[in-house]
């Protein structure tokens, strides 16, 4: 038996969600794709399971991960949930193209639920085909791992499978499979489905499962369900602050795409800001801009309010007013948590050590100047580290990016004065700024270049991007082109819900 097989034999498979009663899920077996082949593996994600670089070369493990062969100890299933989609409640959604293969122990403790996306029809597929295309699978694969490297909570992506099977979206495309990992894939909509069906016993069973499975410390709280809601509020607020700081737009912040663990979940249409545009809409299907970049914080609270409503019977089954009061109190923590996290993060991006009352205005004024000139978001903050605290001529490379150059000159005078107040040496401050301002993010045009090559059977660019984005804060020799602003064709890319 080789090393890869020995590693597989040590993995313990189970599926705790499968132990919940009928109605929480549907048992379903993946439908294999024709000509499935392993396209790429994330070494970082594989390490979470204790799998070495060569472990996924094991045919037995590949057969299980790609849905070709069931595992005796892993009960595969599709999860049931509902959700508010673009503000409208849809009574039943569920995993229409994703199948939970099972759950395994992590290498350093904990547990990982393995979910195969594009695995075929389930009872929740509605009018869909249960498949995923290579284009969207590559985008989620790369962005899941890129977000983790940026320090942002997210589902992970273990590996990507290509295939010879064709799938129709806006055009005929190549089918693919994505192996996604998370401690749990329970969503806000998982609670909503039982609330709107008035199945309050099932609602309680779900909450108990989530607490026991992922928040065991809350079990001893006098009000465990309220404690759970408070925890989700805090995590979601912190997550969205991180999205805003790194310039990430989700695109489809429906309640069925919101993780109960506060993870970035379901990468469909997404985008990192190129030019700073507060109202940036990354999903061309979002005709009214509901999920625009600058609306993400308010939508986060809206979604949490939907979750809180679904949890009211758990907070107080006998007194509706008391339940509403508890939920309102829990939700009240959202805005101050998000504002504090964003303010601290923006200070770090600007290299400010101490908090001062004028810091908010300093950051807001810079963003306004950037918006007026459509300045590249990622590169501006990264390159701001080169500014010296001593008075000097404005750096031309920075100044020339702004339409209002006089305005930037005036802002720079304030910024340098603020840096001098902190008294941190320029080299120390610059190093700290480079630890929080990435040089590389997954710009849409970079993903599209990898997709175009992969559609021709060449996955080299995919793996190159994966390795690059695993170290987003490092200056990587020879890779400077990947930090460039998008070419004209890259600015016009349209990303939809099928992307």
N, C-alpha and C positions, 0 to 999 in steps of 0.2 A: 504494500500500500504506500503510495507516494505521499509527500508532505501535504499536498492540497487535499487529498482524500482524508488524511488524518485530521486536518483542520475541520472539514465538513462533519466528520463523525463526532467532534467535540461540541458542535452547535446543538443547543437544546431548543427544539421547536414546540410551540404551543400556540393557542389563540384564546386569550382570556375573554375577548369580546364575544367570541362564539358561545361562551357559557351563558350569556344573557338570553332571555326567552325569545321565542318567535315574535317578530314584529320589529325587533331592533336591527335585523339583518336578514339577508337571504343567502342560503348556502348555494354556491355556484362554483363551477369548475372553469378555469380559463380555457379559451379556445385558441390554440396555437396559431401563430402566423406562418404562412408558407415561406420557407427559406430563411428562417430566423438565424441571425448570426450576431455575435457580440461585437459591438462597434466601439465601445469605450468603457473604461472602468475608472471610478474615482478612488485613488489610493487612500485619501483621507477618510472617505466614508467606509471603505472596506476595513480600515483599521479599527473603526468603532465596533465591528463584529469580531475582531481578532483574526481577520483574514489577511494573509500576506499578499504580496504582489501577484503571485502565481496561482492563488487559490481559485480564482474564477476560471482558470483553464480546466478545472475538473469537470468532466462531462456530466456527472451526476448532479452537481450543484447547478450547473447551467441549465439542465433540463428542468429543474424545479423552479429556478428563478424566472425562466422564460415561459413558464406555464405548460411545458410539454409533458411533464410528469408530476402528479401530486405527491406530496410527502405524507407518509403514514401518520405523523403526529401533528400535522398542521391542517386545521379545518379552514379551507378557503371560503371567503364570503364577501358579499357586497353590503355596505352599510346603508341603512335607511335614514334619511333626514329630509327636512323641508328647508325653506328659507325665503327671505325677502330679496328678490332680484330686481335691481334698479328701483327699489322702493315699493315693489308690489309683492304681496305674499303669494307664494306658490306652495300648495298644500303638500306635495310630495315630490322630492327630487331623488336623492340617493345616488349611490355610485353607479353611474350609467356606463362607465368604461373602465372603472378601476376595481380591482379585486384584491382584498387583503389575503395574502398567501399564508401568513402566520406571524408569530411573534418569536423573537429570539433574544437571548441574554446578550447584553453588551459586554465587550471585553473588559471594561473597568466598572462593571455593575450596571444597574438599570436594565431597560428593555427597549427593544426596537420592533415596531410593527412594520412589516415589509408589505408594500402595496404595489401591485403591478398595474400600470396605466396602459390602456390600449389592449386589454386582455380579452375583449369580446363582449357579447351581449350579456346583460344581467336583467333581472326583473325591473330595474329602474332605468333602463336605456331609453324609454319612451320611443321617440321616432328616430333615435340615433342608431349607429351601427356598432357601437361599443369599441371602436378603434381610435387610435391616435396616429397622427402623421409624423414623419420624421422632423418636419419643420418645428412644430410645437414641442415635440419631445426634446429636441436639442436645446431649445430656448429654456425649458424648465431645468433640464440637466445642468446646463452651464450656470444658470442664475441661482439655483439652489446652493451649489457649491461656492459660487462667488459671494453670495450674501453671507454664508457662514464665515468665509475668510475676512469679510468686512466687520465681523463681530455682531451681526444682526441675527436674532433668533429665526430659524427657518426649518422647514422640512429638509431632509438631505436626499441626495440622489446617488445610489450605489453604482448603477451601471445603465447603459443604453444598448438596446438591441435594434439593429436594422432588420429588414426583411425584403423578400422579393414580391410581397403582396401589395397591390395598389388599393388606395382609399380615395374616395372622392370628397373634396371640400369645395372651395371655389374652383378648383381644378383637380385633375387626377394627380395624386401624390403617392409617395412611397409610405407604407405603413411602418410603424415602429412601436417599441415597447420601452417604457421607462420604469425602472425599479426604484420606487420612492421609499424613504425611511422616515419614521417619526416615532416618538414614544407612544403617541396616540393620534388618530385622525378624527377624533370627535370635534364637532363644529358647533357654533351657536345654533345652527339649524337642526342639530341633533336633538336639542331641547325643545325647539319650536314645534316640531312635528307632534310631539306628545301633548304639549300645552294646547294646541289648537284642536286636537282630537279629544281633548278633555280626558286623556289617559294619564291621570295624575299618579297612579301607582307606578306606571312605567317611567314617568318623569323622575320619581324618587329613586327608582332602581338605577337609572342612568346616572343621576347625581352621586349616588353611593358608589357606583362603579368608578366614576372619574376620581372621586376622593380617594378611594382605596388604592386605585391603580397608579395615580399620578400625584396626588396631594395627601399622602397618608398623615402628615403632621396636622392636617385640618380635622381629622377624625375626633380629636380630643377637645376641639373648640366647643363651647357651650351652644353655639349656633353654627354648625358646620356648613350649612347651605349658604348662609349669609357670608361666612368666611370665604367660601368658594367664589361667590360673586365678587367680593372685594378683591380677591387675588386676580381674577380674570380682568377686572377693571384696571388694576395697577399694571399688569403685564401688557395689556393692549395699549394703554397710554404710553408706556415706555417704548413699545415696538414702533408705534406710529411716529413718535419723536425721532427715533433712529431713521425711519424712512425719510422724513423731511430733511434731516441733517445730511444724508448721503445723496439726496436728490433722486429718490426712487419713487416711482408712481406705480401703484398696483394695477389699476385698470378695471378690475371687477370686484369691488369691495362689497359683494353681496354677503348676507349673513351666513349663507352656506359655504362661503369661502373664508370664514373667520375661525381661527383655531381656538379651542378652549384653553390651550396651553400658551397662547400668545406667540405663536409661530407665524412666520410668513407662509401662507398656504395657497396652493393652486395658482401657479404661474401660467396665466393665459396671456392676454395682452398686458404687457408691462413695459416700462421704459425708464432708463436713467436720463436725467436732464442732460441735454447738450447745452444749448443756449439757455440761460436762466429765464424761464417763463412761468410765473406763478400759476397761471391758469392752464398749464400744459395738460392736454388730454391725450393719453397714449393709446386709447382704444377708439378706433374710428367708428365702432358701433355705438359708442356712448354719445349720442347725438346732442344731448342737453348738458354734457359736461358734469354729470353727477359725481363722477369719480376723478375730477381734475386734481392736479397735484395739490393746490392750495385748499381743496375741500376735504382732503383726507382726514385731518383732525376732527372736523365736525361730523363726518360720516362715521368715524370710529365711535363717537359717542352715540350716534343714532343707532348703530348696530348693537352696542352694549345695552341701550334702552330696550331693544327688541329681546335681547337675552334676559334682561331683568324682568320684563313682563312675563316671559315664559317660566321664570323661576318663582313667580309670586306664590303659587300654591305650596311651594316648599318653605318659603319664608314664614308664612303664617296661614295655615289652612282654614282657620276659623275666623280671622279678622282681616278682611281685605284691606282696610285702611292702614292697619299696622304693617301689613306686608308691603304696601306701597311706600310707607314711610321708611322702612328699612332699605328698600331698593333705591329710593331717592337719595338716602344718606350714602349708600355705597357708590352710586353714580357721581355724587358730588366730588369724589376724590379724583375723577378723571382729568378735568381741566388743570387743576394745580399740579398734578403729577406730570402731565404732558408738558406744561409750560416750564416747570422746573427742569425737566430732563432736556428739553430743547435749549433752554437758556444756558445750562451747563455745557451742553454739547457745542453750541455756537461759540461760547467763550474759548473752548478748547480748539476749535477750528481756527479762531483768530489768534491763538497763542496767548490768551489772557489767563494769568494764574489766579488772581483774586477777583472777587465779584464786586462791581461798582454799580451805582445806580444808573449811570449813563451808558452802560454796556449794551442794553437793549436797543437804544437809539443808534448807537454806533453800528451794530450789526444790521439793523433795519435799513439804515441809510445806505450801507454798502449794497444790500440786496436791491434796493430801489435803483441805484445807479447801474447795477448789473442788468436788471430787467429792462431799463431804458435802452441800453446798448446791446442787449441779447448776448451778454458775455458768457463764455463757456463756464459752467458751474464748477465742474471738477477741477479743471486746470487753474482757474483763478485762485481757488482756495489753496491748492497745492503750491502754486508759485508765490503766493503771498508770504510764504515762509522766508523768502529771500530779502524781504524788506528790512532794512536796518533801522534801529530805533533812533539813531542820531539823525539830525536834519541833513538832508542831501537832496539832490535833484531826483524827481520821481523816476523810478525805473521805467524806461521807455517801453520795454516789453509788456509791462502791466498797463501803463497809462494809455498806450495806443489801442487797447481793447475797448475803451470806453468812448461812447459818443460825447458825453459830457465830461471832457477832460479837465476842465476847470473845477467841476464838481468833485471829480476824483482827487485832484490836487488838494482841495480843501479837506476832503475826508482823510487823506493821508496825513495831513498835519495833525488832525485830531487823533488818528491811530497811533502815530509815533509818540505823541504826548502820553497816550494811555499806556503804551509799552514801557515808557520810561518810569511811569508810576509804579509798575510792577517790579522794576529793577532786575529783571531776569536777563542774563547774558544772551546776546543774539543767537549764538550757536546752540545753546541749551534750548531756547524757545523754538528755534527752527526745527531741531530734532523732534521736539514734542509735537509740533504741528504736523510734521510728516508722518507721525504715528497715527494721526486721526484723519488726515486728508489723503485719500487714496490717489495714486498716480493713475491707476487703471480701474475702470469699471466696465461692465458688459454693455457697451453702447450697441444700439440696434444694428448698426451697419457692420460691426464686428461679428455679431451673431449671424447676420445674413450671409457674410462671406463664408463662414464655416458651414452653414446650411447648404449653400450652393455647391460646395465641393463634396459634402456628404451625399447629396442627392446624386452625384456621379460615382459614388462608391469610395470616395477618398476621405478618410476620417482624420488625416494628419493635422489639419487646421483645427479641428475640434479638440484634439488632445493638446495642441499647442496653446489654445485659449484656456483650456482647463488648468494647465500648469501655470500660465501667466496670472490668472485670476486667483490662484491659490496664494499669491503673495502680492496683494494689491498695493501695499504701502511701500514696497521696495523699488528702488530704481534698478531696473533689470537691463543690463547692457545689451544692446542690439535690438531691443524691443520698443524703442521710443515711438515708432510709427503707430503702435497700438494705443498711445495716449493722444493721438491727433484728433482734432475736431473732425466731424464727419464730412466726407465729400458731398457735393451737391445731391447726388443720387441717394446718399444715405440720410439726408435731411427729409426726404420726401417719402420714406418708408411708411406704409400704413399697416398697423397691427390690429387684428380683429380677434373676436372671441374664438375663432377657429385656429388662431396662431399659437 
